[in-house]
Amino acid sequence: MGFEEYSIDASSTETLLTAMERAGLNAPSKCRAGGCGFCHSRLVSGKYSIAGADKRRLADLKFGYIHPCCTYPDSDMEIVVPKA
């Protein structure tokens, strides 16, 4: 199974989820606050900041997953997002 690749613009003042939605992508989301983990996406490269407390599960931290709903880009990023 192949992946679809998209390149989108994202401001450091908006979450990755907001940028994906603005670009018309149907990204997975539920709580929009980082707590449920439904949107977790694998970080391939890039730097980021997290709004508020980092609510990722230990497994997400260990295996390099971020929650786009509360993650702000600090550089160009590459992430793998599950289908919604």
C-alpha positions as CSV (number, residue, x, y, z in Angstrom):
1,M,0.0,0.0,0.0
2,G,1.4,3.3,-1.0
3,F,1.3,6.6,0.7
4,E,-0.1,9.9,-0.6
5,E,2.3,12.8,-0.1
6,Y,1.3,16.4,0.4
7,S,3.3,19.5,0.9
8,I,1.3,22.2,2.8
9,D,2.1,25.6,4.3
10,A,1.9,25.8,8.1
11,S,2.5,28.8,10.3
12,S,4.3,28.6,13.6
13,T,1.2,30.2,15.1
14,E,-1.2,27.4,14.1
15,T,-1.3,23.7,14.9
16,L,-0.4,21.1,12.4
17,L,-4.0,19.9,12.5
18,T,-5.3,23.3,11.7
19,A,-2.9,23.6,8.8
20,M,-3.9,20.2,7.4
21,E,-7.6,21.1,7.6
22,R,-7.0,24.5,6.0
23,A,-5.3,22.7,3.1
24,G,-8.4,20.5,2.7
25,L,-6.9,17.3,4.1
26,N,-9.2,15.0,6.1
27,A,-6.9,14.4,9.1
28,P,-8.0,12.3,12.1
29,S,-9.1,14.2,15.2
30,K,-11.3,14.0,18.2
31,C,-10.5,15.9,21.4
32,R,-8.3,18.6,19.7
33,A,-6.3,19.0,23.0
34,G,-3.7,16.1,22.8
35,G,-5.3,13.9,25.4
36,C,-7.0,11.2,23.4
37,G,-4.2,10.3,21.0
38,F,-6.6,9.7,18.1
39,C,-4.6,12.0,15.8
40,H,-1.2,10.7,16.7
41,S,1.2,10.8,13.7
42,R,4.8,9.6,13.3
43,L,7.4,12.3,13.2
44,V,9.9,11.7,10.4
45,S,11.8,15.0,10.7
46,G,11.6,18.5,11.9
47,K,11.3,20.6,15.1
48,Y,8.1,21.4,16.9
49,S,6.6,23.0,20.0
50,I,3.7,21.6,22.0
51,A,0.9,23.8,23.4
52,G,0.4,23.4,27.1
53,A,1.3,20.1,28.8
54,D,2.6,17.2,26.7
55,K,-0.2,14.6,27.1
56,R,1.4,12.0,24.8
57,R,1.4,8.4,26.1
58,L,4.8,6.9,26.9
59,A,4.6,4.7,23.8
60,D,4.0,7.7,21.6
61,L,7.1,9.4,23.1
62,K,9.2,6.2,22.7
63,F,8.3,5.6,19.1
64,G,8.4,9.2,17.9
65,Y,4.7,10.1,17.6
66,I,3.3,13.6,17.9
67,H,-0.3,14.9,18.3
68,P,-0.9,17.3,15.4
69,C,-3.9,18.9,17.3
70,C,-1.5,20.5,19.8
71,T,1.8,20.6,17.9
72,Y,3.1,23.8,16.3
73,P,5.9,23.6,13.6
74,D,9.2,25.3,14.5
75,S,10.8,24.2,11.2
76,D,9.9,22.3,8.0
77,M,8.4,18.9,9.1
78,E,7.7,15.6,7.7
79,I,5.1,13.4,9.4
80,V,3.1,10.3,8.6
81,V,-0.5,10.8,9.3
82,P,-3.0,7.9,9.6
83,K,-6.1,8.1,7.4
84,A,-9.1,9.6,9.0
